[in-house]
Amino acid sequence: MRAVAQRVSRADVAVDGETVGAIDLGLLVYLGAGREDTASDVASMAQKLAGLRIFEDEHGKMSRSVRDVGGSILLVSQFTLYGDMRRGLRPSFEGAALPEPALVLYEGVRDALIRGGLSVATGRFRADMMVTASVAGPVTILLDTQKTF
């Protein structure tokens, strides 16, 4: 699984002009599932997102997680994180999971975060979404369960 996590002061996602998910302080997470991803990737990604220490403490050091600051997560499906640009100028999405298994994996991360006590808002899977965010910092972190950064 791949994710782009941004520290935000607020974020929302709309479909056809209707807000379907919104948070204040927390993480805006774009999440993509790959063809090779399994339940262990779901657990790993949820654990990383819940524990990601990118919020500042009283000394200005990034040492707090979204849970530590009482924040929420806005989880947005994003298959384009698997866009492969090694050949030409048009991305190939061969590495992305097909829609049905991708939905299961996406919902698995959402459910694991909720079971972990986090407040999670979502976009709408496979919809054309408009995301608005106030990115704090900016702080943006890339996560990939298949690679080490």
N, CA and C atoms as a LAMMPS dump frame, in Angstrom:
ITEM: TIMESTEP
0
ITEM: NUMBER OF ATOMS
447
ITEM: BOX BOUNDS ff ff ff
-5.0000000000000000e+02 5.0000000000000000e+02
-5.0000000000000000e+02 5.0000000000000000e+02
-5.0000000000000000e+02 5.0000000000000000e+02
ITEM: ATOMS id mol type element x y z
1 1 1 N 0.852 -1.174 0
2 1 2 C 0 0 0
3 1 3 C 0.891 1.229 0
4 2 1 N 0.366 2.271 -0.603
5 2 2 C 1.068 3.542 -0.608
6 2 3 C 0.164 4.617 -0.035
7 3 1 N 0.795 5.553 0.667
8 3 2 C 0.027 6.67 1.219
9 3 3 C 0.869 7.935 1.176
10 4 1 N 0.182 9.038 1.016
11 4 2 C 0.747 10.366 1.2
12 4 3 C -0.038 10.961 2.358
13 5 1 N 0.665 11.261 3.445
14 5 2 C 0.02 11.81 4.645
15 5 3 C 0.469 13.25 4.829
16 6 1 N -0.498 14.136 4.972
17 6 2 C -0.201 15.545 5.185
18 6 3 C -0.785 15.999 6.516
19 7 1 N 0.007 16.754 7.257
20 7 2 C -0.468 17.355 8.503
21 7 3 C -1.314 18.561 8.113
22 8 1 N -2.563 18.589 8.599
23 8 2 C -3.479 19.663 8.205
24 8 3 C -4.136 20.318 9.422
25 9 1 N -4.506 21.581 9.24
26 9 2 C -5.31 22.253 10.263
27 9 3 C -6.791 22.056 9.96
28 10 1 N -7.105 21.733 8.677
29 10 2 C -8.451 21.37 8.261
30 10 3 C -8.379 20.782 6.87
31 11 1 N -9.339 19.932 6.544
32 11 2 C -9.425 19.349 5.209
33 11 3 C -10.837 18.842 4.988
34 12 1 N -11.26 18.878 3.739
35 12 2 C -12.561 18.301 3.399
36 12 3 C -12.524 17.746 1.991
37 13 1 N -13.466 16.866 1.718
38 13 2 C -13.599 16.259 0.4
39 13 3 C -15.064 16.325 -0.003
40 14 1 N -15.289 16.727 -1.265
41 14 2 C -16.651 16.868 -1.784
42 14 3 C -16.815 16.015 -3.04
43 15 1 N -18.043 15.546 -3.233
44 15 2 C -18.433 14.819 -4.437
45 15 3 C -19.678 15.503 -4.974
46 16 1 N -19.619 15.925 -6.22
47 16 2 C -20.744 16.635 -6.851
48 16 3 C -21.216 17.819 -6.008
49 17 1 N -20.255 18.555 -5.439
50 17 2 C -20.578 19.747 -4.661
51 17 3 C -21.044 19.489 -3.243
52 18 1 N -21.152 18.234 -2.845
53 18 2 C -21.594 17.883 -1.49
54 18 3 C -20.398 17.405 -0.67
55 19 1 N -20.187 17.994 0.503
56 19 2 C -19.112 17.557 1.383
57 19 3 C -19.457 16.189 1.942
58 20 1 N -18.553 15.224 1.706
59 20 2 C -18.791 13.865 2.191
60 20 3 C -17.867 13.5 3.346
61 21 1 N -16.819 14.29 3.571
62 21 2 C -15.916 14.055 4.684
63 21 3 C -15.168 15.33 5.015
64 22 1 N -14.979 15.59 6.302
65 22 2 C -14.266 16.798 6.73
66 22 3 C -13.646 16.576 8.101
67 23 1 N -12.483 17.184 8.306
68 23 2 C -11.821 17.149 9.609
69 23 3 C -11.237 18.517 9.911
70 24 1 N -10.935 18.731 11.175
71 24 2 C -10.13 19.876 11.569
72 24 3 C -8.7 19.343 11.722
73 25 1 N -8.023 19.638 12.8
74 25 2 C -6.645 19.21 13.005
75 25 3 C -6.49 17.708 12.779
76 26 1 N -5.486 17.332 12.016
77 26 2 C -5.238 15.917 11.818
78 26 3 C -4.413 15.617 10.594
79 27 1 N -4.704 14.462 9.978
80 27 2 C -3.987 13.995 8.805
81 27 3 C -4.93 13.858 7.623
82 28 1 N -4.525 14.421 6.497
83 28 2 C -5.16 14.127 5.217
84 28 3 C -4.317 13.017 4.612
85 29 1 N -4.934 11.863 4.366
86 29 2 C -4.204 10.708 3.865
87 29 3 C -4.793 10.27 2.531
88 30 1 N -3.937 10.311 1.501
89 30 2 C -4.278 9.729 0.206
90 30 3 C -3.747 8.304 0.246
91 31 1 N -4.618 7.326 -0.006
92 31 2 C -4.258 5.918 0.161
93 31 3 C -4.514 5.146 -1.121
94 32 1 N -3.486 4.432 -1.579
95 32 2 C -3.617 3.586 -2.76
96 32 3 C -3.26 2.155 -2.426
97 33 1 N -3.962 1.219 -3.05
98 33 2 C -3.707 -0.204 -2.84
99 33 3 C -3.068 -0.79 -4.088
100 34 1 N -2.073 -1.659 -3.879
101 34 2 C -1.388 -2.314 -4.988
102 34 3 C -1.871 -3.738 -5.182
103 35 1 N -1.579 -4.271 -6.352
104 35 2 C -2.016 -5.636 -6.696
105 35 3 C -1.477 -6.696 -5.743
106 36 1 N -0.326 -6.453 -5.147
107 36 2 C 0.31 -7.438 -4.278
108 36 3 C -0.047 -7.256 -2.802
109 37 1 N -0.838 -6.258 -2.461
110 37 2 C -1.126 -5.955 -1.059
111 37 3 C -2.034 -7.001 -0.415
112 38 1 N -1.787 -7.212 0.888
113 38 2 C -2.524 -8.207 1.658
114 38 3 C -2.986 -7.595 2.977
115 39 1 N -3.603 -8.42 3.799
116 39 2 C -4.064 -7.979 5.116
117 39 3 C -2.906 -7.472 5.974
118 40 1 N -1.715 -8.03 5.799
119 40 2 C -0.577 -7.552 6.592
120 40 3 C -0.193 -6.132 6.186
121 41 1 N -0.379 -5.767 4.925
122 41 2 C -0.13 -4.396 4.482
123 41 3 C -1.152 -3.445 5.101
124 42 1 N -2.391 -3.9 5.205
125 42 2 C -3.448 -3.097 5.835
126 42 3 C -3.066 -2.797 7.278
127 43 1 N -2.686 -3.829 8.023
128 43 2 C -2.324 -3.648 9.43
129 43 3 C -1.112 -2.739 9.574
130 44 1 N -0.12 -2.95 8.739
131 44 2 C 1.098 -2.14 8.79
132 44 3 C 0.801 -0.676 8.49
133 45 1 N 0.002 -0.426 7.458
134 45 2 C -0.307 0.958 7.083
135 45 3 C -1.109 1.64 8.186
136 46 1 N -2.103 0.966 8.718
137 46 2 C -2.912 1.568 9.787
138 46 3 C -2.041 1.891 11.003
139 47 1 N -1.148 0.995 11.351
140 47 2 C -0.26 1.216 12.494
141 47 3 C 0.656 2.408 12.245
142 48 1 N 1.219 2.498 11.038
143 48 2 C 2.101 3.628 10.707
144 48 3 C 1.35 4.946 10.757
145 49 1 N 0.158 4.989 10.17
146 49 2 C -0.607 6.233 10.148
147 49 3 C -1 6.675 11.551
148 50 1 N -1.445 5.734 12.364
149 50 2 C -1.871 6.073 13.727
150 50 3 C -0.707 6.563 14.577
151 51 1 N 0.481 6.042 14.33
152 51 2 C 1.623 6.382 15.163
153 51 3 C 2.571 7.421 14.578
154 52 1 N 2.298 7.871 13.364
155 52 2 C 3.17 8.817 12.673
156 52 3 C 3.355 10.081 13.509
157 53 1 N 4.562 10.324 13.95
158 53 2 C 4.845 11.435 14.867
159 53 3 C 5.302 12.663 14.079
160 54 1 N 4.325 13.421 13.588
161 54 2 C 4.646 14.616 12.795
162 54 3 C 3.978 15.881 13.333
163 55 1 N 3.435 15.774 14.542
164 55 2 C 2.846 16.946 15.191
165 55 3 C 3.807 17.442 16.256
166 56 1 N 3.912 18.746 16.382
167 56 2 C 4.892 19.341 17.283
168 56 3 C 4.469 19.266 18.741
169 57 1 N 5.473 19.081 19.606
170 57 2 C 5.252 19.14 21.044
171 57 3 C 5.494 20.58 21.513
172 58 1 N 5.526 20.777 22.827
173 58 2 C 5.686 22.119 23.395
174 58 3 C 7.06 22.735 23.109
175 59 1 N 8 21.91 22.635
176 59 2 C 9.344 22.394 22.316
177 59 3 C 9.532 22.579 20.804
178 60 1 N 8.461 22.41 20.045
179 60 2 C 8.538 22.557 18.598
180 60 3 C 9.112 21.354 17.872
181 61 1 N 9.297 20.246 18.579
182 61 2 C 9.83 19.02 17.99
183 61 3 C 8.68 18.138 17.529
184 62 1 N 8.809 17.56 16.338
185 62 2 C 7.766 16.663 15.84
186 62 3 C 7.874 15.336 16.595
187 63 1 N 7.052 15.187 17.627
188 63 2 C 7.116 13.98 18.451
189 63 3 C 5.733 13.465 18.838
190 64 1 N 4.684 14.082 18.303
191 64 2 C 3.322 13.662 18.664
192 64 3 C 2.607 13.078 17.444
193 65 1 N 1.765 12.104 17.733
194 65 2 C 0.958 11.473 16.688
195 65 3 C -0.404 12.165 16.602
196 66 1 N -1.173 11.783 15.596
197 66 2 C -2.523 12.331 15.449
198 66 3 C -3.37 11.998 16.675
199 67 1 N -3.159 10.835 17.241
200 67 2 C -3.879 10.441 18.458
201 67 3 C -3.464 11.33 19.634
202 68 1 N -2.159 11.601 19.746
203 68 2 C -1.643 12.421 20.846
204 68 3 C -2.233 13.83 20.856
205 69 1 N -2.514 14.379 19.67
206 69 2 C -3.021 15.755 19.591
207 69 3 C -4.546 15.809 19.504
208 70 1 N -5.207 14.652 19.62
209 70 2 C -6.667 14.616 19.546
210 70 3 C -7.189 14.922 18.154
211 71 1 N -6.393 14.602 17.137
212 71 2 C -6.778 14.889 15.757
213 71 3 C -7.566 13.77 15.109
214 72 1 N -7.928 14.009 13.864
215 72 2 C -8.702 13.061 13.065
216 72 3 C -7.952 12.747 11.781
217 73 1 N -8.454 11.777 11.054
218 73 2 C -7.874 11.411 9.757
219 73 3 C -8.953 11.523 8.692
220 74 1 N -8.607 12.179 7.584
221 74 2 C -9.449 12.188 6.391
222 74 3 C -8.78 11.256 5.4
223 75 1 N -9.386 10.108 5.137
224 75 2 C -8.83 9.053 4.303
225 75 3 C -9.47 9.105 2.923
226 76 1 N -8.639 9.323 1.898
227 76 2 C -9.124 9.496 0.525
228 76 3 C -8.466 8.445 -0.364
229 77 1 N -9.266 7.64 -1.053
230 77 2 C -8.707 6.629 -1.954
231 77 3 C -8.011 7.319 -3.127
232 78 1 N -6.868 6.742 -3.543
233 78 2 C -6.051 7.413 -4.556
234 78 3 C -5.242 6.385 -5.335
235 79 1 N -5.874 5.726 -6.311
236 79 2 C -5.172 4.697 -7.068
237 79 3 C -4.017 5.276 -7.876
238 80 1 N -4.043 6.569 -8.164
239 80 2 C -2.984 7.166 -8.978
240 80 3 C -1.629 7.186 -8.264
241 81 1 N -1.586 6.843 -6.975
242 81 2 C -0.299 6.701 -6.298
243 81 3 C 0.511 5.564 -6.907
244 82 1 N -0.144 4.715 -7.675
245 82 2 C 0.534 3.626 -8.36
246 82 3 C 0.85 3.957 -9.817
247 83 1 N 0.772 5.219 -10.183
248 83 2 C 1.124 5.64 -11.533
249 83 3 C 2.603 5.418 -11.79
250 84 1 N 2.92 4.699 -12.828
251 84 2 C 4.3 4.39 -13.202
252 84 3 C 4.667 5.235 -14.415
253 85 1 N 5.666 6.086 -14.245
254 85 2 C 6.077 7.006 -15.303
255 85 3 C 7.429 6.639 -15.91
256 86 1 N 7.84 5.393 -15.764
257 86 2 C 9.149 5.009 -16.291
258 86 3 C 9.206 5.016 -17.808
259 87 1 N 8.05 4.899 -18.475
260 87 2 C 8.028 4.911 -19.935
261 87 3 C 7.048 5.981 -20.396
262 88 1 N 7.517 6.935 -21.132
263 88 2 C 6.655 7.934 -21.741
264 88 3 C 6.129 8.962 -20.751
265 89 1 N 5.069 9.648 -21.167
266 89 2 C 4.497 10.729 -20.385
267 89 3 C 3.101 10.426 -19.86
268 90 1 N 2.574 9.278 -20.22
269 90 2 C 1.255 8.869 -19.729
270 90 3 C 1.46 7.765 -18.704
271 91 1 N 0.946 7.957 -17.482
272 91 2 C 1.19 6.94 -16.449
273 91 3 C 0.481 5.622 -16.732
274 92 1 N 1.155 4.544 -16.333
275 92 2 C 0.564 3.212 -16.358
276 92 3 C 0.126 2.896 -14.932
277 93 1 N -1.02 2.282 -14.791
278 93 2 C -1.527 1.946 -13.461
279 93 3 C -1.593 0.437 -13.253
280 94 1 N -0.73 -0.295 -13.951
281 94 2 C -0.72 -1.751 -13.864
282 94 3 C -0.476 -2.258 -12.455
283 95 1 N 0.241 -1.496 -11.637
284 95 2 C 0.54 -1.927 -10.273
285 95 3 C -0.584 -1.707 -9.283
286 96 1 N -1.591 -0.924 -9.672
287 96 2 C -2.718 -0.64 -8.773
288 96 3 C -3.63 -1.85 -8.664
289 97 1 N -4.185 -2.047 -7.502
290 97 2 C -5.154 -3.127 -7.299
291 97 3 C -6.41 -2.842 -8.113
292 98 1 N -7.074 -3.895 -8.539
293 98 2 C -8.363 -3.745 -9.212
294 98 3 C -9.379 -3.183 -8.22
295 99 1 N -10.448 -2.561 -8.707
296 99 2 C -11.375 -1.864 -7.804
297 99 3 C -11.93 -2.684 -6.633
298 100 1 N -12.388 -3.895 -6.879
299 100 2 C -13.002 -4.661 -5.786
300 100 3 C -12.017 -5 -4.668
301 101 1 N -10.838 -5.57 -4.99
302 101 2 C -9.889 -5.82 -3.903
303 101 3 C -9.354 -4.522 -3.288
304 102 1 N -9.229 -3.47 -4.086
305 102 2 C -8.754 -2.188 -3.555
306 102 3 C -9.726 -1.648 -2.513
307 103 1 N -11.014 -1.779 -2.765
308 103 2 C -12.02 -1.313 -1.81
309 103 3 C -11.903 -2.075 -0.49
310 104 1 N -11.708 -3.379 -0.565
311 104 2 C -11.56 -4.188 0.649
312 104 3 C -10.343 -3.719 1.453
313 105 1 N -9.238 -3.462 0.775
314 105 2 C -8.019 -3.013 1.449
315 105 3 C -8.199 -1.615 2.04
316 106 1 N -8.785 -0.715 1.279
317 106 2 C -9.053 0.653 1.742
318 106 3 C -9.95 0.635 2.985
319 107 1 N -11.035 -0.128 2.915
320 107 2 C -11.938 -0.221 4.067
321 107 3 C -11.256 -0.897 5.253
322 108 1 N -10.328 -1.807 4.976
323 108 2 C -9.585 -2.452 6.039
324 108 3 C -8.731 -1.46 6.822
325 109 1 N -8.073 -0.543 6.109
326 109 2 C -7.281 0.491 6.788
327 109 3 C -8.208 1.397 7.587
328 110 1 N -9.294 1.824 6.97
329 110 2 C -10.268 2.679 7.676
330 110 3 C -10.744 2.012 8.956
331 111 1 N -11.151 0.761 8.851
332 111 2 C -11.692 0.046 10.007
333 111 3 C -10.637 -0.157 11.096
334 112 1 N -9.391 -0.438 10.691
335 112 2 C -8.32 -0.619 11.67
336 112 3 C -8.038 0.683 12.416
337 113 1 N -8.079 1.804 11.717
338 113 2 C -7.873 3.098 12.368
339 113 3 C -8.993 3.392 13.363
340 114 1 N -10.218 3.094 12.965
341 114 2 C -11.362 3.315 13.85
342 114 3 C -11.268 2.4 15.079
343 115 1 N -10.931 1.121 14.856
344 115 2 C -10.756 0.19 15.983
345 115 3 C -9.668 0.672 16.932
346 116 1 N -8.694 1.397 16.381
347 116 2 C -7.619 1.942 17.195
348 116 3 C -8.003 3.217 17.933
349 117 1 N -9.265 3.606 17.83
350 117 2 C -9.758 4.749 18.583
351 117 3 C -9.661 6.087 17.877
352 118 1 N -9.343 6.094 16.598
353 118 2 C -9.23 7.351 15.862
354 118 3 C -10.54 7.725 15.177
355 119 1 N -10.759 9.008 15.057
356 119 2 C -11.898 9.527 14.306
357 119 3 C -11.471 9.597 12.845
358 120 1 N -12.234 8.928 11.967
359 120 2 C -11.867 8.845 10.555
360 120 3 C -13.038 9.294 9.683
361 121 1 N -12.774 10.269 8.835
362 121 2 C -13.724 10.679 7.797
363 121 3 C -13.157 10.157 6.478
364 122 1 N -14.025 9.97 5.485
365 122 2 C -13.553 9.423 4.215
366 122 3 C -14.126 10.192 3.035
367 123 1 N -13.481 9.957 1.917
368 123 2 C -14.042 10.384 0.644
369 123 3 C -15.004 9.306 0.184
370 124 1 N -15.272 9.271 -1.103
371 124 2 C -16.151 8.239 -1.665
372 124 3 C -15.347 7.444 -2.684
373 125 1 N -15.199 6.157 -2.438
374 125 2 C -14.39 5.293 -3.279
375 125 3 C -14.852 5.352 -4.736
376 126 1 N -13.906 5.516 -5.651
377 126 2 C -14.097 5.558 -7.11
378 126 3 C -14.878 6.776 -7.597
379 127 1 N -15.09 7.766 -6.748
380 127 2 C -15.794 8.981 -7.169
381 127 3 C -14.781 10.029 -7.614
382 128 1 N -15.261 10.976 -8.401
383 128 2 C -14.469 12.149 -8.762
384 128 3 C -14.613 13.122 -7.6
385 129 1 N -13.538 13.32 -6.867
386 129 2 C -13.603 14.088 -5.623
387 129 3 C -12.831 15.398 -5.751
388 130 1 N -13.274 16.388 -4.99
389 130 2 C -12.564 17.651 -4.849
390 130 3 C -12.09 17.737 -3.407
391 131 1 N -10.777 17.807 -3.227
392 131 2 C -10.191 17.843 -1.886
393 131 3 C -9.654 19.246 -1.634
394 132 1 N -9.999 19.788 -0.481
395 132 2 C -9.494 21.09 -0.06
396 132 3 C -8.804 20.896 1.274
397 133 1 N -7.61 21.5 1.423
398 133 2 C -6.875 21.316 2.667
399 133 3 C -6.045 22.546 2.995
400 134 1 N -5.877 22.77 4.282
401 134 2 C -4.909 23.73 4.787
402 134 3 C -3.787 22.898 5.385
403 135 1 N -2.729 22.736 4.601
404 135 2 C -1.613 21.891 4.997
405 135 3 C -0.72 22.68 5.945
406 136 1 N -0.477 22.114 7.112
407 136 2 C 0.3 22.793 8.156
408 136 3 C 1.764 22.406 8.041
409 137 1 N 2.611 23.387 7.956
410 137 2 C 4.043 23.155 7.927
411 137 3 C 4.721 23.733 6.694
412 138 1 N 4.565 23.219 5.532
413 138 2 C 3.874 21.97 5.19
414 138 3 C 4.682 20.746 5.609
415 139 1 N 3.946 19.734 6.059
416 139 2 C 4.55 18.447 6.385
417 139 3 C 3.828 17.4 5.551
418 140 1 N 4.588 16.71 4.711
419 140 2 C 4.057 15.672 3.837
420 140 3 C 4.981 14.469 3.904
421 141 1 N 4.414 13.294 4.214
422 141 2 C 5.189 12.072 4.395
423 141 3 C 4.69 11.008 3.42
424 142 1 N 5.64 10.313 2.781
425 142 2 C 5.316 9.207 1.884
426 142 3 C 5.483 7.896 2.637
427 143 1 N 4.5 7.012 2.505
428 143 2 C 4.56 5.688 3.131
429 143 3 C 4.316 4.632 2.072
430 144 1 N 5.048 3.535 2.133
431 144 2 C 4.875 2.435 1.196
432 144 3 C 5.181 1.149 1.946
433 145 1 N 4.206 0.265 2.069
434 145 2 C 4.423 -0.968 2.828
435 145 3 C 5.343 -1.936 2.113
436 146 1 N 5.584 -1.734 0.82
437 146 2 C 6.448 -2.628 0.039
438 146 3 C 7.892 -2.122 -0.057
439 147 1 N 8.141 -0.899 0.368
440 147 2 C 9.479 -0.313 0.263
441 147 3 C 9.869 0.317 1.588
442 148 1 N 11.14 0.533 1.73
443 148 2 C 11.622 1.314 2.854
444 148 3 C 12.175 2.607 2.303
445 149 1 N 11.853 3.695 2.938
446 149 2 C 12.344 4.993 2.493
447 149 3 C 13.537 5.395 3.31
